[in-house]
């Protein structure tokens, strides 16, 4: 093992949904440890605003990419591969929906499926031939606590995140012989801007925040940076014997 197994020097990384939240934290951390990070985001301007003042701006490359659109995915992967071969893919982009099955329209269901499930498939299947040709590669998928347990009022979201856990395990088994590792992360409630904006929509945001903090045994929500450190571990040589794992980052929620 290298003296610093977390060093991503000379590695090329693609992070989807890297313009905000957990994805943005992953981009910044990976760039800080030496990687060239290509950000694929449907909101290119938002991604540019997020990373414009980064100390690692020269190591961050932005691309418009709609992961639900295979032609958009193929175009981005081809652009990146023309510059340097992709070493690591982080499938982070996703969307959410609050509601039971009775509160989930067919349009809601399709939207979550197309982005969370089909998008992860699109990205993974686009890079996999390159990984197999080189007999090397790492995929880190962003699942959720909702991919490990049923969570009330998250019917469609749970459906998609359970699918990502299944895809992770299947790809890990299929491609271990090709020296390709596939793992996923299952965060609990994380203090992203999206999460905090939703909390602030309630009549009593402080009460909702307190309830969400209390839902995790450590008594608080996690931070994007805490998820990013786990992504770095899984992407790095420190985890070179880890594949098919689903790492919980949830303050102990799943353990209970």
FENPE-V370237 format. One line per field, one symbol per residue. ss: DSSP state (H for helix, E for strand, L for the rest). psi: psi as a letter, one per 40 degrees, with the letter a starting at -180 (. if undefined). burial: b if it has 16 or more other C-alpha atoms within 10 Angstrom, else e. A space follows every 50 residues. Layout:
BEGIN
ss = ???
psi = ???
burial = ???
END
This chain:
BEGIN
ss = LLLLLLLLLLLEEEEELLLLHHHHHHHHHHHHLLLEEEEEELLHHHHHHH HLLLLLHHHEEEEELLLLLHHHHHHHHHHHHHHLLLLEEEELLLLLLLEL HHHLLHHHHHHHHHHHHHHHHHHHHHHHHHHHHHLLEEEEEELLHHHLLL LLLEHHHHHHHHHHHHHHHHHHHHHHHHLEEEEEEEELLELLHHHHHHHL LLLLHHHHHHHHHHLLLLLLLELHHHHHHHHHHHHLHHHLLLLLLEEEEL LLLLLL
psi = iidgeehfheihihhifeeibdddddddddddeeihhhhhidgddddddd edeiefdeehhihhhheehddddddddddddddiihdhhhgdhiiihhii deehiddddddddddddddddddddddddddddefiihhhihbideedih hiffddddddddddddddddddddedeefhhhiihgiahigiddddddde eidgdddddddddeehdeeiiiiddddddddddddiedfeehieighhge feddd.
burial = eeeeebbbeebbbbbbbbbbbbbbbbbbbbbbbbbbbbbbbbbbeebbee beeeebbebbebbbbbbbebebbbebbeebeeeebbbbbbbbbbeebebe eeebeeebbebbbbbbbbbbbbbbebbbebbeeeebbbbbbbbbbbbbee eeebbbbbbbbbbbbbbbbebbeebbeebbbbbbbbbbbbbbeeeeeebe eeeeeeeebeebbebbeeebbbbbbbbbbbbbebbbbbebebbbbbbbbb bebbee
END
